[in-house]
Amino acid sequence: MQSLQLQNDTLIDIATFLVRRWSGKENVTIEFSKIKQNETRLKEKRVLLIPNEHYYGDHFQKYRQFRVSVWYEAMRLKHCQKILSNDHAYGFILNAIETRRIELLGIKVWKGMTEELIFNYTNMWLSRVNLGSIFGKARTVEAFYQYFLFEDIKGQMQPNQFNKVTKAVEFAKRVLNEAIEKRRDTTWIESKIPEILKILDLDALISIPLSVPLKGPGLAITPNDFAKAMKQVTKSRKDDFSKFDSKNVLEGKTVLDEFKIIKTENMKNAKKSLDTKSVGIQIPDQSNVDETKIYDQDLINNLKTKFKEWKTGWKEYHFFVGDEFDNEAYLEGYD
């Protein structure tokens, strides 16, 4: 199972089905892009996904991350009125609160996603950057993001700055709770963003460096690292998620059967695509045929003679590298 790499066409088909089913919207298109983070374009009903190979782990772990990311984009399609760019503080903070809102709304319907969301949050926590590597006002925005989602931060901050972060997070949580309880939408939450920026003492247009998850073979996460991170996630989000099985979060039993079926179908498609009939090659039923009967030896000899006569007009050059031209081998068709 670990050696399987799903074809992009297969993943697109799966993502298209799931997004339309989860969002309740037809005619949504899915495609892979070279973007650094997933993106949903509401007006176009279009979802752009990062390449699957950018996720860390084996193929099953990558599939789990891919699948939960598709769920989030489906929830954005269903519940968001607008999605702003993460390039500036204003949009970054709005999108952070909206992520929590659509997640809480979605999990009420799709309760089976709980363990996969915890798995995803654990990966998110492991991949967040240390605040010490971020400079200027952007550090405050990242601290808000981490504390809002995980009730913790990676690294240290000045006490006065951290105090601003905690106050802003408390306000943002009140906004979130009211949005859920009174069914407020994106526009209402957006009206509260200036107050959060004021608490953080930030300008709305401060540029935010893209913080992408650490992915690919360079990221080494041990089972012990993952277990510690999961404990942190479940502690901070215990009120949001229902009961779950920690072992299932680690092993992904909820998705495993689905992955096995996809694996089987993927292997069938791979074999089918290489089938000789599909590319127009016909193989005789009998393989013990005397092939010399289909050769015209006189024709072959005459061609060789004519080639030698034609070759007499060639000039011969000698170089430091390369093989000597062998006309007999060339005519026989050998490499």
N, C-alpha and C positions, 0 to 999 in steps of 0.2 A: 504493500500500500504506500509506503513512504517513497517509492521510486516513481510513482505516477505523477506525471505533469499534465494537467488538464489543458486541452486545446482552447485557444481563445474563443473560437466559434461556439464551443460547448458552454463556456462560462457566460458568453453574451446571451445565449438562449435561456440559461438558467436565470440570469439577472433580469432579463426582460419579463419572464413569467412572474418572478417573485415581486418585482417592483409594481407591475400592474395589479397583481393580486393584493399585495399589502396596501397599496395606495388607493385602490379602487378606481384608478384612472386608466383608461385605454389609450392607445396610440402613443404611449411613452416609448422613446427610443433610448437605447443604451449603447455606449461605445467606450472603448479603452482609449486613453489619451496620455500624452507625455507630461501632463500636468503633475504638480507636486502634491495635490490633495484632491479628494473627490469634490465634484461640483454639480449642483442641480440648477438648471435654467428653467424656471417655472413657466415663463411665457412660451418657450419652445417645447415644453414637455420633454426635456432632453437631460439625460444624466451622463456625466463624464466620470469615468472611474480610473484610478491609477492602475498601472499594469500589475497584475497579480504577483509577478515575481518580485515586486518591491517589498512585499511583506516578509517578515522574518519567519524562520522555523521551517519544518518539513512541509510537504504538500498538503497534508491534512490541516495543519495549523494555519497555513496560508488560506486554505479554503474557508476556514471558520472566520478569519478576519475579513475576507472578501464578502462572505455572506452577511455578516452583521453590518458591514458598511453599506451594503445594498439596502438593508432594512432601514437604516437611518435616512438614506436618500429618499426612500419611499415615504417615510413619515414626514419629511420636509415637503414633498409634493402634496401630501394630504392635509397638513396642518398649517403650513407657512403661507403668509400673504406676500412676503418678499424675503429675499435672501441677499444681504449686502456682502461686499468684499471684506475679507479679513485683513486687507492691506493697511487699514487704519484703525485706531482705537475704537472709534464709534461702532463700526461694523463688527469688529472682533468681539466686543463685549455683548452686543445684541445677539450675535450668533451663538455665543456661549450660553446665554440664558435660554434662547430658543431651542438649543440642543436638549437641555434639560426638560423643557416644556413638552416638546414632541415625544421625547422618550417616555415621560410619565403618562402622556395620553396614549401612546402606542402600546405600552406594556399592560394597560387595562384590557385591551382587546387580545393582544398576542402574548398571553402569559407564558407560553413556552419559550419565549426569548430571554427569560430572566438570566439563566445560566450563561447564555452566550453574551449577554450584555456585561456580565461580571467579568467574563473572559476578556472581552474587549477593553473594559475599563482598566483591567490589570495591565494589559499591553500598553494602554495609553499612559499609565503612571510610569511604567518602566521606560518609556520612550521620551518623556518630558525632559527638557534640558534643565541643567542646574542654573539657578538664578545668577550665580557668579559669572556665567559665560555671557550674560546679557547686560548691556550698558544703557544708561540713560533712562528715560521715562518708560521705554519698552519693558524694562525689568518689572515695573509696577503692574503693567498690564498682564504680563505672564504670571506674576504672583497672584493677581486677582483670579485668573483662570484656574490655576492650580488649587487655590484655597476654596474657590466656589465649587469645584467638582470633586475635590478629594479631602477637603478640610485639613490640608497640610501643604507645605511648600518644600521644594528641593533647594537646599542652600540656606543662606542667611540674608536678612535685610536689616537696615537701620530701624530701631524700635519705632520711631515716629512714622516711617513709611509703612511698616507692618500694621501699625494701628489704623492707618487710613485704609489699608487693604481689608482688614477685618470688619470695619464699619461699612465699607462698600459692599462686601459680601453679605452682611446681615441685611442690608437694604435690598440687595438683589434677590435674596431668598424670600423676603416679604413680597416683593413684586411677583416672583414665581408662584408663590402660594396663592396669591389673589388671582393670578391669571388662571390657575387650575380650578380653583373653587368657583370663580365667577365666569369662567369660560371666556376670558379675555383673549384677544388675538395679537398678532405680531405688531400691528399698528399701536395698540395700547402699550405694549412692552417698550416699543421704540420711544414713546413719549417719556419714559422714565430714564432713558440712557443719559441725558444731560445731567441729571441729579447724581448719578453714579460717577460720571466724569468729574463733577464738581467735588465730590468727596475725595476722589483719588488725586485731585489737583492736576488733571490732565487736559490737554487740548484734544478735541475730537479728531483732528487730522494728523495726529502723531503716527508716523509710519511704524508698522509692526513687522519685525523680521519673521519670515516664515519659519515656523518651528515644525519640521516634518519628523515623523517617527523614525527612529533608527531602524533601518530595514536591511534585508539582504544578509549574506553570509558573514558580514563583519560583526554582526550583533550576536554576542554570546550570552544567552540567558540560561542559567542553570535552573533545575526544578526547585531548588531552595530559594533562589531569587524570586521565582514566580510565586511560590507559596507565601513568602513574606509580603510581596506586593498585593497579593489577593487578600491577605488579612487586613492590610491597610484600606483597601477598597471597600470590603464588606463592612468594616467598622464605620467608615464615613458615609456609606449609602444604605445602612441597615433599615432605615425608615422608608426608603423608596422601593426596595425589592422585597418580594415575598420570600417564603422559605425556599432554600435551595440546597443541593447536594454538592459540597465542596469537591468531592471526588469526581462528580460528573462535570464540574467546571474544568477540572484538569484534563479529564479524558475525553470530553466532548461526546458522551454517549448519545445525547439528543440528536446530534447531526451525523453520527458515525454511519448509521444504516443508509442514510441519504447519500453520503459520500461513497459508500461501497457500490450502490446502484449506479451512480454517475461514473465511477471508476470502470465498472463492467461495460457500460454503454460506450464510454470513451475508448476503451480497448477495441471494442467491436468496430467502431467508426474508423479507428486508426488502421485496423487490418483491412477494412473494406476499401479505404482510400488507396491502399497499396495492392489491391487485387488486380491480377493481370487482365481480367475481363473489363475492369473499369477503365483501363487505359488502352484498350484495343489490342491486346496481345493474346493470340490464340496458341495454346500448347496442344500438340497432338496427344491423343490418348495413349498411343504407343511411343515409347522412348527408345526402343531398341532397333531403330531404323538405320540402315547402312547409308550414311550421308554421302559417300563417294559417288553414289548413283546420280546425285543431283548436280554434280560438278561436270563442266565441259572442259576437260584437260587441255584439249587443243586450243580452245579460246584463251585459257589462262597462259599457256606457253607463248602464244602469238602476242598477247598483251605485254608480257615480260620482254619479248624481243623488241617490240616497237618502243617500249619505255627506254631500253638500253640505247637504241639508236638515237632517240630524242635527247637523252642525257649527255651524249658526246659533246654537245655544244655548250655545256655548263662550265663555269669557272670554279675552281676549288679554292676555298679560303680556309685558313687555319687560325683558330682563336685559342685563348688560354682556358676557356671554359666551354662546356657543351660536348655533346656526343657526335661522333662521326656519322654522317648520313649513310644508312645501309639500305640500298634500294631493294634488296631481296626481302628484308624484314618489312619495309614499307609496303611492298606489293602484297605480302602475305597478311598484312593487317595486324602485326604484332606491335605492342607498346615498347 
